[in-house]
Amino acid sequence: MAMKDLKSAGIKERMLAGETLVGTFIQVAHPAAAEFVGGLGFDFMCLEAEHSAMGVETIQRLVSAVDCTPCETLVRIANNDWFLVAGALDAGASGVICPRVNSASEAEAFVRSALYPPVGDRGIGPGRVTAYGYNAGPDYRLRANERNLVAAQVETRQAMENLADIVALPGLDMVFVGPADLASSLALRGMDAPELREAVRSIFVTTQGAGKLCGIFAGNAAAAADWMKLGARLVLLASDLMFLADGAKAARGQLTKLAKKKSA
């Protein structure tokens, strides 16, 4: 088992030190894909367990695979459920992104699930992250609370209205923006609407004003660079399937052009 060294600086600590980190979503539920993409130079992988069929068993297998690479792993869980938070962190993930956090009370429930006592309610047991019970002492729990990233996803009008209360919550490290769902919730025409950029900017301003980190999804490099200019410290750039589709379409298009030239 190639567990990441908890003594080294993790994703959250690197961002707090001033780094901007870039990762990608893993949608292919196979360890080989996660391990391969994890070796391509990204800072982290984020397992996409919200819009997929990944269960806790699959998440543990994929976290184990990414641990064979220089990357660390985040998990976007399916919903605000303590069982899913525990499953991701017990598997050895370096943090959790929780979708559709719309209020301070929802954020508090998520944070308490992610952190050990006395600041939270997370349980401890013989899971992978504690070396199956052989590294479960108070020093480990303190270090895990310091190191793991706790990120609430803001992607609705309601969440924007409650943002000041959400970011005031102790223990919450990051607001992660889901731009597609936010555009839908705000009844905007799409991801390129100028109103969306202004909404994201306002979210970042409020979040940064509370001393919290900002993260966001970007479908392409140009969008990622723009969000970084606004202050995103963590960017999820596309996904393994999006890169696969882009590469396959580009190769197919190139072959079609070459074939036409040859036949002309």
VOROKE-88840 format. One line per field, with one value per atom (N, C-alpha, C): atom name; x, y negated, z negated. Coordinates in nm, 3 decimals. Atoms other than C-alpha are relative to their C-alpha. Layout:
<pts>
name = (CA_...)
px = (X_...)
py = (Y_...)
pz = (Z_...)
</pts>
This chain:
<pts>
name = (N_CA_C_N_CA_C_N_CA_C_N_CA_C_N_CA_C_N_CA_C_N_CA_C_N_CA_C_N_CA_C_N_CA_C_N_CA_C_N_CA_C_N_CA_C_N_CA_C_N_CA_C_N_CA_C_N_CA_C_N_CA_C_N_CA_C_N_CA_C_N_CA_C_N_CA_C_N_CA_C_N_CA_C_N_CA_C_N_CA_C_N_CA_C_N_CA_C_N_CA_C_N_CA_C_N_CA_C_N_CA_C_N_CA_C_N_CA_C_N_CA_C_N_CA_C_N_CA_C_N_CA_C_N_CA_C_N_CA_C_N_CA_C_N_CA_C_N_CA_C_N_CA_C_N_CA_C_N_CA_C_N_CA_C_N_CA_C_N_CA_C_N_CA_C_N_CA_C_N_CA_C_N_CA_C_N_CA_C_N_CA_C_N_CA_C_N_CA_C_N_CA_C_N_CA_C_N_CA_C_N_CA_C_N_CA_C_N_CA_C_N_CA_C_N_CA_C_N_CA_C_N_CA_C_N_CA_C_N_CA_C_N_CA_C_N_CA_C_N_CA_C_N_CA_C_N_CA_C_N_CA_C_N_CA_C_N_CA_C_N_CA_C_N_CA_C_N_CA_C_N_CA_C_N_CA_C_N_CA_C_N_CA_C_N_CA_C_N_CA_C_N_CA_C_N_CA_C_N_CA_C_N_CA_C_N_CA_C_N_CA_C_N_CA_C_N_CA_C_N_CA_C_N_CA_C_N_CA_C_N_CA_C_N_CA_C_N_CA_C_N_CA_C_N_CA_C_N_CA_C_N_CA_C_N_CA_C_N_CA_C_N_CA_C_N_CA_C_N_CA_C_N_CA_C_N_CA_C_N_CA_C_N_CA_C_N_CA_C_N_CA_C_N_CA_C_N_CA_C_N_CA_C_N_CA_C_N_CA_C_N_CA_C_N_CA_C_N_CA_C_N_CA_C_N_CA_C_N_CA_C_N_CA_C_N_CA_C_N_CA_C_N_CA_C_N_CA_C_N_CA_C_N_CA_C_N_CA_C_N_CA_C_N_CA_C_N_CA_C_N_CA_C_N_CA_C_N_CA_C_N_CA_C_N_CA_C_N_CA_C_N_CA_C_N_CA_C_N_CA_C_N_CA_C_N_CA_C_N_CA_C_N_CA_C_N_CA_C_N_CA_C_N_CA_C_N_CA_C_N_CA_C_N_CA_C_N_CA_C_N_CA_C_N_CA_C_N_CA_C_N_CA_C_N_CA_C_N_CA_C_N_CA_C_N_CA_C_N_CA_C_N_CA_C_N_CA_C_N_CA_C_N_CA_C_N_CA_C_N_CA_C_N_CA_C_N_CA_C_N_CA_C_N_CA_C_N_CA_C_N_CA_C_N_CA_C_N_CA_C_N_CA_C_N_CA_C_N_CA_C_N_CA_C_N_CA_C_N_CA_C_N_CA_C_N_CA_C_N_CA_C_N_CA_C_N_CA_C_N_CA_C_N_CA_C_N_CA_C_N_CA_C_N_CA_C_N_CA_C_N_CA_C_N_CA_C_N_CA_C_N_CA_C_N_CA_C_N_CA_C_N_CA_C_N_CA_C_N_CA_C_N_CA_C_N_CA_C_N_CA_C_N_CA_C_N_CA_C_N_CA_C_N_CA_C_N_CA_C_N_CA_C_N_CA_C_N_CA_C_N_CA_C_N_CA_C_N_CA_C_N_CA_C_N_CA_C_N_CA_C_N_CA_C_N_CA_C_N_CA_C_N_CA_C_N_CA_C_N_CA_C_N_CA_C_N_CA_C_N_CA_C_N_CA_C_N_CA_C_N_CA_C_N_CA_C_N_CA_C_N_CA_C_N_CA_C_N_CA_C_N_CA_C_N_CA_C_N_CA_C_N_CA_C_N_CA_C_N_CA_C_N_CA_C_N_CA_C_N_CA_C_N_CA_C_N_CA_C_N_CA_C_N_CA_C_N_CA_C_N_CA_C_N_CA_C_N_CA_C_N_CA_C_N_CA_C_N_CA_C_N_CA_C_N_CA_C_N_CA_C_N_CA_C)
px = (0.085_0.000_0.088_-0.086_0.162_-0.075_0.071_0.000_0.085_-0.072_0.090_0.047_-0.059_0.312_-0.075_0.077_0.095_0.090_-0.091_0.406_0.032_-0.030_0.451_-0.116_0.104_0.260_-0.104_0.108_-0.078_-0.059_0.065_-0.310_-0.038_0.045_-0.459_0.118_-0.115_-0.125_0.077_-0.068_0.028_-0.075_0.077_-0.255_0.011_-0.014_-0.235_0.137_-0.135_0.137_0.014_-0.002_0.046_-0.004_0.002_0.043_-0.142_0.125_-0.229_0.011_-0.008_-0.304_-0.102_0.085_-0.447_-0.013_0.028_-0.610_-0.104_0.107_-0.869_-0.092_0.095_-1.177_0.032_-0.007_-1.150_-0.142_0.133_-1.471_0.005_-0.014_-1.340_0.027_-0.006_-1.395_0.090_-0.096_-1.084_0.135_-0.127_-0.757_0.107_-0.102_-0.544_-0.013_0.022_-0.702_0.043_-0.037_-0.659_0.150_-0.145_-0.298_0.070_-0.062_-0.216_-0.011_0.020_-0.368_0.074_-0.071_-0.215_0.148_-0.142_0.129_0.029_-0.017_0.075_0.039_-0.049_0.185_-0.097_0.096_-0.129_0.039_-0.026_-0.117_-0.085_0.090_-0.410_-0.102_0.113_-0.689_-0.124_0.126_-1.053_-0.094_0.091_-1.270_-0.142_0.132_-1.608_-0.107_0.097_-1.847_-0.140_0.135_-2.139_-0.076_0.067_-2.222_0.060_-0.053_-2.107_-0.058_0.046_-2.169_0.104_-0.105_-1.868_-0.056_0.033_-1.936_0.125_-0.113_-1.712_0.111_-0.102_-1.537_0.083_-0.070_-1.450_0.089_-0.079_-1.333_0.128_-0.121_-1.092_0.100_-0.090_-0.951_0.069_-0.057_-0.899_0.096_-0.093_-0.743_0.130_-0.119_-0.503_0.083_-0.071_-0.415_0.071_-0.061_-0.350_0.116_-0.110_-0.129_0.131_-0.121_0.114_0.063_-0.046_0.164_0.041_-0.033_0.295_-0.122_0.121_-0.065_-0.060_0.092_-0.297_-0.141_0.136_-0.668_-0.102_0.122_-0.982_-0.117_0.121_-1.330_-0.116_0.128_-1.643_-0.108_0.098_-1.905_-0.135_0.129_-2.262_-0.092_0.084_-2.434_0.053_-0.046_-2.400_-0.041_0.030_-2.399_0.127_-0.119_-2.161_0.064_-0.054_-2.124_0.091_-0.081_-1.989_0.126_-0.118_-1.757_0.099_-0.086_-1.621_0.064_-0.052_-1.582_0.116_-0.105_-1.373_0.126_-0.116_-1.148_0.063_-0.055_-1.111_0.076_-0.073_-0.997_0.138_-0.129_-0.709_0.001_0.005_-0.831_0.049_-0.054_-0.672_-0.105_0.106_-1.005_-0.126_0.132_-1.369_-0.064_0.084_-1.578_-0.144_0.141_-1.944_-0.088_0.084_-2.195_-0.122_0.129_-2.500_-0.013_0.009_-2.425_-0.067_0.081_-2.694_-0.020_0.023_-2.691_0.112_-0.099_-2.473_-0.023_0.028_-2.649_0.044_-0.048_-2.575_0.152_-0.145_-2.215_0.053_-0.044_-2.185_-0.008_0.014_-2.315_0.113_-0.109_-2.058_0.134_-0.127_-1.769_0.015_-0.009_-1.851_0.022_-0.024_-1.856_0.144_-0.134_-1.512_0.112_-0.105_-1.323_-0.018_0.002_-1.230_-0.030_0.017_-1.328_0.134_0.118_-1.314_-0.072_0.063_-1.395_-0.109_0.101_-1.606_-0.045_0.057_-1.780_0.052_-0.048_-1.578_0.044_-0.039_-1.538_0.134_-0.129_-1.209_-0.006_0.004_-1.156_0.108_-0.106_-0.950_-0.014_0.009_-0.974_0.137_-0.126_-0.709_0.084_-0.075_-0.614_0.072_-0.067_-0.520_0.085_-0.076_-0.318_-0.076_0.089_-0.616_0.006_0.008_-0.607_0.133_-0.132_-0.232_0.057_-0.046_-0.206_-0.120_0.126_-0.514_0.007_-0.015_-0.372_-0.036_0.039_-0.441_0.088_-0.086_-0.138_-0.048_0.053_-0.280_-0.126_0.128_-0.623_0.021_-0.030_-0.481_0.058_-0.063_-0.267_-0.101_0.102_-0.560_-0.091_0.084_-0.775_0.072_-0.077_-0.495_0.018_-0.046_-0.417_-0.113_0.105_-0.745_-0.078_0.074_-0.929_-0.150_0.145_-1.295_-0.060_0.046_-1.461_-0.150_0.143_-1.827_-0.025_0.027_-1.960_-0.118_0.103_-2.157_-0.042_0.044_-2.369_-0.148_0.140_-2.715_-0.018_0.034_-2.880_-0.015_0.017_-2.972_0.135_-0.133_-2.609_0.066_-0.056_-2.505_-0.063_0.070_-2.767_0.048_-0.044_-2.635_0.152_-0.144_-2.267_0.073_-0.070_-2.162_-0.004_0.012_-2.293_0.078_-0.072_-2.141_0.149_-0.145_-1.790_0.046_-0.036_-1.801_0.018_-0.002_-1.813_0.142_-0.132_-1.498_0.011_-0.023_-1.347_-0.022_0.018_-1.459_0.121_-0.123_-1.148_-0.023_0.012_-1.279_-0.144_0.122_-1.573_0.039_-0.025_-1.569_-0.123_0.113_-1.784_-0.024_0.043_-1.976_-0.065_0.052_-2.019_-0.118_0.110_-2.252_-0.133_0.124_-2.510_-0.034_0.027_-2.468_-0.067_0.063_-2.548_-0.144_0.136_-2.852_-0.090_0.079_-2.971_-0.033_0.021_-2.932_-0.074_0.075_-3.124_0.079_-0.085_-2.831_0.005_0.008_-2.796_0.109_-0.106_-2.475_0.125_-0.124_-2.120_0.075_-0.071_-2.009_-0.074_0.076_-2.266_0.084_-0.079_-2.094_-0.053_0.057_-2.335_0.059_-0.059_-2.180_0.137_-0.133_-1.831_-0.013_0.019_-1.960_-0.048_0.047_-2.140_0.117_-0.117_-1.820_0.093_-0.087_-1.620_-0.052_0.057_-1.860_0.014_-0.019_-1.840_0.144_-0.142_-1.461_0.031_-0.027_-1.458_-0.049_0.055_-1.684_0.080_-0.074_-1.494_0.139_-0.134_-1.151_-0.004_0.015_-1.276_-0.014_0.014_-1.354_0.125_-0.123_-1.003_-0.003_0.012_-1.113_0.051_-0.052_-0.978_-0.114_0.097_-1.154_0.043_-0.026_-1.181_-0.111_0.100_-1.367_0.032_-0.018_-1.419_0.018_-0.020_-1.294_0.002_0.006_-1.375_0.119_-0.115_-1.066_0.104_-0.111_-0.733_-0.028_0.029_-0.859_-0.089_0.087_-1.137_0.076_-0.079_-0.894_0.087_-0.087_-0.654_-0.081_0.085_-0.940_-0.041_0.039_-1.057_0.118_-0.119_-0.702_0.025_-0.016_-0.687_-0.093_0.097_-0.994_0.034_-0.043_-0.820_-0.022_0.016_-0.895_0.134_-0.122_-0.634_0.000_0.012_-0.763_-0.090_0.078_-0.882_-0.007_0.020_-1.030_-0.019_-0.001_-0.947_-0.054_0.062_-1.184_-0.004_0.005_-1.180_0.070_-0.062_-1.024_-0.082_0.084_-1.322_0.001_-0.006_-1.310_0.131_-0.128_-0.940_-0.001_0.010_-1.012_-0.080_0.083_-1.288_0.073_-0.073_-1.075_0.110_-0.108_-0.782_-0.051_0.055_-0.995_-0.058_0.057_-1.182_0.108_-0.109_-0.861_0.072_-0.068_-0.693_-0.086_0.090_-0.997_-0.009_0.006_-1.021_0.127_-0.127_-0.652_0.011_-0.005_-0.679_-0.091_0.093_-0.980_0.062_-0.065_-0.787_0.113_-0.111_-0.482_-0.051_0.057_-0.699_-0.054_0.052_-0.866_0.112_-0.114_-0.529_0.059_-0.060_-0.404_-0.084_0.090_-0.710_-0.020_0.022_-0.709_0.095)
py = (0.120_0.000_-0.124_0.118_-0.325_-0.125_0.115_-0.575_-0.126_0.126_-0.940_-0.033_0.035_-1.071_-0.119_0.107_-1.274_-0.111_0.103_-1.463_-0.103_0.092_-1.619_-0.097_0.100_-1.925_0.057_-0.050_-1.833_-0.108_0.090_-1.997_-0.131_0.122_-2.240_-0.086_0.076_-2.340_-0.066_0.060_-2.400_-0.124_0.117_-2.635_-0.114_0.104_-2.819_-0.066_0.055_-2.867_-0.082_0.085_-3.042_0.070_-0.072_-2.768_0.004_-0.027_-2.733_0.139_-0.140_-2.368_0.033_-0.042_-2.207_0.151_-0.142_-1.866_0.027_-0.036_-1.681_0.102_-0.098_-1.472_0.138_-0.139_-1.094_0.054_-0.057_-0.953_0.149_-0.141_-0.618_0.079_-0.069_-0.381_0.123_-0.110_-0.170_-0.048_0.044_-0.183_-0.033_0.026_-0.170_-0.141_0.135_-0.490_-0.105_0.096_-0.672_-0.007_-0.002_-0.562_-0.064_0.056_-0.653_-0.152_0.145_-1.003_-0.067_0.055_-1.056_-0.020_0.015_-1.024_-0.099_0.091_-1.293_-0.142_0.131_-1.592_-0.089_0.079_-1.714_-0.001_0.008_-1.820_0.099_-0.091_-1.600_0.057_-0.058_-1.379_-0.018_0.007_-1.427_0.106_-0.106_-1.119_-0.056_0.058_-1.214_0.100_-0.094_-1.023_-0.058_0.058_-1.265_0.044_-0.033_-1.207_0.128_-0.129_-0.845_0.109_-0.115_-0.498_0.046_-0.039_-0.501_0.016_-0.023_-0.346_-0.004_0.012_-0.337_0.100_-0.098_-0.019_-0.049_0.053_-0.177_-0.116_0.115_-0.496_0.047_-0.046_-0.302_0.058_-0.055_-0.116_-0.111_0.108_-0.440_-0.086_0.074_-0.625_0.078_-0.083_-0.332_-0.010_0.010_-0.357_-0.135_0.132_-0.732_-0.013_0.003_-0.677_0.054_-0.048_-0.505_-0.108_0.110_-0.841_-0.117_0.118_-1.183_-0.078_0.076_-1.305_0.042_-0.034_-1.320_0.006_-0.023_-1.247_-0.079_0.054_-1.444_0.085_-0.069_-1.296_-0.098_0.070_-1.476_0.104_-0.100_-1.277_-0.029_0.012_-1.223_-0.100_0.094_-1.424_-0.016_0.034_-1.558_0.107_-0.118_-1.222_0.039_-0.030_-1.142_0.131_-0.129_-0.786_-0.016_0.023_-0.912_-0.079_0.076_-1.163_0.096_-0.095_-0.889_0.098_-0.096_-0.647_-0.056_0.063_-0.892_-0.021_0.030_-0.998_0.126_-0.125_-0.649_0.077_-0.063_-0.534_-0.060_0.065_-0.779_-0.126_0.124_-1.077_-0.117_0.118_-1.413_-0.109_0.098_-1.592_0.038_-0.029_-1.596_-0.130_0.108_-1.826_0.047_-0.037_-1.819_-0.087_0.079_-1.927_-0.058_0.059_-2.149_-0.031_0.052_-2.302_-0.137_0.119_-2.568_-0.088_0.077_-2.688_0.026_-0.018_-2.728_0.129_-0.123_-2.438_0.122_-0.111_-2.208_0.005_0.006_-2.325_0.052_-0.045_-2.261_0.152_-0.146_-1.905_0.067_-0.053_-1.841_-0.011_0.023_-1.991_0.095_-0.087_-1.793_0.146_-0.135_-1.473_0.021_-0.010_-1.550_-0.012_0.028_-1.644_0.084_-0.076_-1.440_-0.091_0.077_-1.551_-0.058_0.065_-1.788_-0.096_0.098_-2.006_0.062_-0.065_-1.747_0.131_-0.125_-1.411_0.122_-0.110_-1.196_0.117_-0.118_-0.842_0.054_-0.059_-0.655_0.150_-0.145_-0.288_0.063_-0.072_-0.023_-0.006_0.018_-0.169_-0.014_0.009_-0.207_-0.118_0.122_-0.560_0.010_-0.019_-0.446_0.127_-0.125_-0.149_0.114_-0.104_0.066_0.013_0.007_-0.045_-0.016_0.008_-0.064_-0.142_0.139_-0.442_-0.090_0.067_-0.577_-0.088_0.077_-0.778_-0.146_0.142_-1.142_-0.084_0.077_-1.269_0.012_-0.020_-1.117_-0.083_0.071_-1.268_-0.151_0.143_-1.616_-0.036_0.027_-1.595_0.011_-0.016_-1.472_-0.123_0.120_-1.767_-0.119_0.111_-2.006_0.014_-0.025_-1.845_0.016_-0.032_-1.732_-0.124_0.113_-1.974_0.026_-0.008_-2.036_-0.110_0.096_-2.204_0.016_0.002_-2.299_-0.058_0.047_-2.336_-0.096_0.103_-2.653_0.000_-0.013_-2.607_-0.035_0.039_-2.754_-0.145_0.135_-3.090_-0.005_-0.004_-2.986_-0.002_-0.002_-2.911_-0.138_0.135_-3.253_-0.094_0.085_-3.418_0.026_-0.039_-3.230_0.006_-0.021_-3.254_-0.059_0.064_-3.495_0.087_-0.089_-3.255_0.129_-0.124_-2.952_-0.017_0.017_-3.094_-0.042_0.036_-3.213_0.123_-0.122_-2.850_0.048_-0.057_-2.731_0.143_-0.135_-2.419_0.016_-0.003_-2.492_-0.067_0.052_-2.541_-0.071_0.047_-2.612_-0.006_0.001_-2.717_0.039_-0.048_-2.523_-0.032_0.043_-2.670_0.101_-0.080_-2.447_-0.091_0.104_-2.690_0.043_-0.044_-2.478_-0.003_0.000_-2.422_-0.140_0.137_-2.780_-0.078_0.066_-2.909_0.046_-0.053_-2.681_-0.057_0.051_-2.794_-0.148_0.143_-3.159_-0.029_0.012_-3.094_-0.077_0.062_-3.207_0.087_-0.072_-3.108_0.107_-0.099_-2.913_-0.042_0.021_-2.896_-0.126_0.118_-3.190_-0.130_0.120_-3.433_-0.091_0.091_-3.744_-0.007_0.002_-3.730_0.112_-0.109_-3.397_-0.040_0.043_-3.542_-0.098_0.096_-3.825_0.070_-0.075_-3.578_0.073_-0.070_-3.374_-0.099_0.102_-3.690_-0.041_0.041_-3.792_0.110_-0.112_-3.444_0.002_0.000_-3.461_-0.115_0.116_-3.809_0.028_-0.030_-3.700_0.109_-0.112_-3.376_-0.042_0.047_-3.538_-0.098_0.094_-3.810_0.069_-0.079_-3.539_0.083_-0.073_-3.399_0.144_-0.137_-3.086_0.010_-0.028_-2.926_0.011_-0.010_-2.932_0.107_-0.099_-2.646_-0.001_0.003_-2.591_0.105_-0.087_-2.360_-0.085_0.066_-2.465_0.106_-0.098_-2.283_-0.002_0.011_-2.406_-0.092_0.075_-2.580_-0.150_0.143_-2.926_-0.039_0.028_-2.912_0.014_-0.019_-2.779_-0.121_0.116_-3.068_-0.121_0.113_-3.317_0.011_-0.018_-3.168_-0.023_0.024_-3.176_-0.149_0.145_-3.549_-0.058_0.047_-3.590_0.046_-0.042_-3.411_0.145_-0.142_-3.040_0.061_-0.068_-2.843_0.147_-0.139_-2.507_0.003_-0.011_-2.435_0.145_-0.131_-2.111_-0.019_0.020_-2.107_0.124_-0.105_-1.891_0.133_-0.133_-1.515_0.099_-0.103_-1.194_0.029_-0.027_-1.132_-0.116_0.116_-1.486_0.000_-0.008_-1.447_0.114_-0.112_-1.110_-0.038_0.042_-1.258_-0.101_0.102_-1.558_0.065_-0.065_-1.337_0.087_-0.089_-1.087_-0.079_0.081_-1.355_-0.069_0.066_-1.539_0.097_-0.100_-1.221_0.042_-0.039_-1.122_-0.111_0.112_-1.469_-0.013_0.008_-1.471_0.110_-0.112_-1.129_-0.026_0.030_-1.241_-0.099_0.099_-1.543_0.062_-0.064_-1.331_0.094_-0.092_-1.075_-0.075_0.082_-1.347_-0.052_0.049_-1.490_0.111_-0.112_-1.147_0.039_-0.042_-1.077_-0.109_0.111_-1.422_0.010)
pz = (0.000_0.000_0.000_-0.013_0.119_-0.046_0.057_-0.114_0.012_-0.001_-0.080_-0.141_0.129_-0.360_-0.060_0.063_-0.596_-0.054_0.049_-0.709_0.109_-0.110_-0.364_0.020_-0.026_-0.247_0.095_-0.083_-0.107_0.088_-0.094_0.143_-0.067_0.068_-0.106_-0.043_0.049_-0.256_0.113_-0.115_0.085_0.048_-0.042_0.177_-0.100_0.103_-0.153_0.004_-0.015_-0.079_0.127_-0.118_0.246_0.134_-0.127_0.507_0.058_-0.072_0.770_0.060_-0.039_0.837_0.109_-0.112_1.149_-0.002_-0.008_1.161_0.105_-0.094_1.363_-0.065_0.048_1.304_0.059_-0.045_1.325_0.005_-0.019_1.470_0.033_-0.035_1.594_-0.128_0.129_1.303_0.007_-0.005_1.355_-0.051_0.057_1.161_0.103_-0.101_1.476_0.056_-0.053_1.609_-0.102_0.104_1.277_-0.018_0.015_1.244_0.119_-0.121_1.604_0.003_-0.004_1.590_-0.115_0.115_1.246_0.025_-0.031_1.402_0.110_-0.114_1.666_-0.039_0.040_1.459_-0.073_0.077_1.283_-0.147_0.144_0.919_-0.079_0.070_0.819_0.098_-0.070_0.945_-0.087_0.075_0.847_0.053_-0.040_0.857_0.007_-0.024_1.003_-0.042_0.053_0.780_-0.008_-0.001_0.818_0.125_-0.126_1.184_0.058_-0.044_1.208_-0.087_0.079_1.072_-0.100_0.095_0.839_-0.141_0.139_0.501_-0.086_0.091_0.195_0.034_-0.036_0.314_0.118_-0.116_0.649_-0.040_0.045_0.479_-0.067_0.067_0.259_0.101_-0.101_0.560_0.079_-0.080_0.753_-0.082_0.086_0.458_-0.012_0.010_0.419_0.128_-0.127_0.789_0.013_-0.009_0.774_-0.097_0.097_0.469_0.059_-0.069_0.709_0.087_-0.083_0.884_-0.089_0.082_0.771_-0.048_0.033_0.742_-0.134_0.108_0.446_0.057_-0.048_0.471_-0.080_0.058_0.405_0.051_-0.043_0.427_-0.002_0.004_0.536_-0.025_0.041_0.351_0.064_-0.067_0.468_-0.067_0.072_0.196_-0.142_0.135_-0.156_-0.100_0.082_-0.334_-0.076_0.080_-0.622_0.043_-0.043_-0.491_0.122_-0.120_-0.157_-0.034_0.046_-0.329_-0.065_0.070_-0.553_0.096_-0.096_-0.264_0.080_-0.079_-0.063_-0.084_0.083_-0.349_-0.058_0.050_-0.495_0.107_-0.111_-0.150_0.017_-0.012_-0.177_0.084_-0.077_0.024_-0.085_0.069_-0.063_-0.020_0.021_-0.067_0.074_-0.055_0.033_0.050_-0.051_0.253_-0.011_0.021_0.152_0.089_-0.090_0.421_-0.069_0.038_0.375_-0.148_0.136_0.039_0.009_-0.022_0.019_-0.122_0.122_-0.342_-0.100_0.104_-0.648_-0.077_0.073_-0.819_0.079_-0.083_-0.525_0.000_0.004_-0.522_-0.133_0.132_-0.895_-0.011_0.005_-0.860_0.079_-0.081_-0.586_-0.072_0.068_-0.782_-0.119_0.117_-1.094_0.040_-0.049_-0.889_0.043_-0.057_-0.746_-0.102_0.098_-1.064_-0.126_0.124_-1.370_-0.119_0.124_-1.723_-0.045_0.058_-1.894_0.094_-0.090_-1.589_0.086_-0.082_-1.409_-0.061_0.048_-1.437_0.076_-0.082_-1.198_-0.088_0.075_-1.325_0.046_-0.034_-1.331_-0.019_0.009_-1.267_0.087_-0.071_-1.088_0.151_-0.144_-0.740_0.064_-0.074_-0.472_-0.047_0.031_-0.575_-0.135_0.129_-0.928_-0.002_-0.011_-0.798_-0.066_0.051_-0.895_-0.151_0.145_-1.256_-0.070_0.063_-1.316_-0.004_0.005_-1.278_-0.027_0.031_-1.449_-0.124_0.122_-1.738_0.016_-0.002_-1.830_0.091_-0.091_-1.634_0.143_-0.135_-1.317_0.021_-0.015_-1.377_0.011_-0.006_-1.439_0.137_-0.129_-1.126_0.114_-0.103_-0.916_0.004_0.004_-1.031_0.062_-0.056_-0.934_0.151_-0.137_-0.601_0.102_-0.096_-0.441_0.043_-0.057_-0.213_-0.013_0.016_-0.300_0.087_-0.100_-0.001_0.026_-0.027_0.036_0.138_-0.136_0.388_0.001_-0.016_0.463_0.146_-0.139_0.774_0.019_-0.011_0.707_-0.046_0.044_0.657_-0.152_0.145_0.303_-0.071_0.062_0.221_0.007_-0.012_0.351_-0.103_0.097_0.131_-0.142_0.135_-0.173_-0.014_-0.005_-0.082_-0.119_0.112_-0.356_-0.125_0.116_-0.621_0.021_-0.030_-0.448_-0.023_0.009_-0.426_-0.139_0.137_-0.786_-0.089_0.081_-0.902_-0.026_0.032_-1.086_0.052_-0.050_-0.934_0.148_-0.145_-0.579_0.064_-0.060_-0.364_0.132_-0.139_-0.016_0.044_-0.080_0.194_0.141_-0.136_0.520_0.084_-0.084_0.797_0.112_-0.114_1.036_0.102_-0.089_1.327_0.085_-0.086_1.541_-0.076_0.079_1.266_-0.049_0.043_1.147_0.113_-0.115_1.497_0.016_-0.011_1.505_-0.108_0.111_1.162_0.017_-0.021_1.260_0.131_-0.127_1.586_0.105_-0.101_1.798_0.124_-0.127_2.161_0.015_-0.012_2.108_-0.073_0.072_1.979_0.046_-0.050_2.194_-0.031_0.034_2.052_-0.090_0.084_1.909_-0.142_0.135_1.614_-0.086_0.076_1.515_-0.053_0.045_1.501_-0.117_0.108_1.283_-0.128_0.116_1.054_-0.066_0.056_1.014_-0.068_0.059_0.950_-0.137_0.129_0.672_-0.105_0.092_0.517_-0.049_0.037_0.521_-0.097_0.086_0.365_-0.143_0.132_0.078_-0.070_0.057_0.026_-0.045_0.035_0.031_-0.116_0.110_-0.201_-0.134_0.122_-0.455_-0.028_0.021_-0.422_0.047_-0.050_-0.237_0.144_-0.133_0.081_0.101_-0.109_0.418_0.099_-0.103_0.667_0.101_-0.106_0.993_0.106_-0.116_1.290_0.124_-0.129_1.634_0.109_-0.107_1.954_0.094_-0.090_2.137_-0.064_0.057_2.081_-0.005_-0.001_2.177_-0.118_0.114_1.920_-0.132_0.121_1.659_-0.029_0.018_1.716_-0.046_0.039_1.682_-0.146_0.140_1.353_-0.093_0.082_1.222_-0.019_0.011_1.296_-0.105_0.100_1.075_-0.141_0.134_0.789_-0.034_0.028_0.825_-0.039_0.043_0.630_0.042_-0.043_0.749_0.122_-0.123_1.102_0.042_-0.058_1.224_0.150_-0.145_1.595_0.070_-0.080_1.798_-0.076_0.060_1.735_0.091_-0.083_1.857_0.125_-0.116_2.086_0.099_-0.090_2.225_0.078_-0.069_2.304_0.102_-0.092_2.463_0.124_-0.113_2.678_0.089_-0.078_2.783_0.084_-0.074_2.879_0.112_-0.101_3.066_0.118_-0.107_3.261_0.082_-0.071_3.345_0.092_-0.082_3.471_0.118_-0.108_3.673_0.106_-0.094_3.827_0.082_-0.070_3.915_0.106_-0.095_4.079_0.119_-0.110_4.284_0.097_-0.085_4.413_0.082_-0.071_4.504_0.109_-0.098_4.681_0.121_-0.110_4.888_0.088_-0.076_4.990_0.087_-0.071_5.093_0.121_-0.109_5.307_0.105_-0.093_5.473_0.121)
</pts>
